[in-house]
Amino acid sequence: MALSSVPSTTTSAAIIDLDGTMVDTLGDFLVVLRHTLTDLGCHPVELARVDRTFISMTVGKGSEDLLRRSLAHAWGVLPESSEVAQTLPEALAVYHRHYPEHNGQHADVFPGVAEGLAQLRALGVPLACLTNKPTAFARQLLERKGLLPFFQHVFGGDAFERKKPDPLPLRKTCEALGTEPARTLMVGDSSNDAQAAGAAGCPVVLVTYGYNHGHPVQDVPARAHIARLDQADWPTLLA
């Protein structure tokens, strides 16, 4: 675990990201996107372009962004193209129809996550899950994976006016927890989480096994980079 030079402060709560931090959901995204693109009439060659590697570099900024980029990649056009913009509303509706059926069915909790959350709870740290996944899908996934009881609050990308990396969701989550940002630790897997935390004034810890848009997360400044949640020195990180 590599600690940065960020000064420590007494921390009274923690906010935990979901995809890539607690649960490896790439399998879910792959299946649901293929169902969605098939329903939209995509050719098998176009479907094959939206593979696990592409998704790992794309996921993290919400369903709309994922779908926009997936459509563009499948069709070989720019995400800002008019054909993507025209298809996106229908694509979102189809995606939201398929997702609940497959949510968590092709996903796995990362090793040490449940144990790490239990360690935080044993220390008396209130927890909130904050993700760009829609709130209903986030709660469904946490429940299916047995993680929901750890959290006082679950907020998705539709809970607030803006999504991460905007700092607003972190600030609103701190309000719900009743804590100040400087005393609320953000645990995530990407520069998306670190950028939001930095702008909100929250210290951040990053896991090294997540997605981070295909870039080494160790290059992103953080209070610590950890290989497993249950191997973190939480008393030191929170003290």
Disulfide bonds with the S-S distance in Angstrom:
none
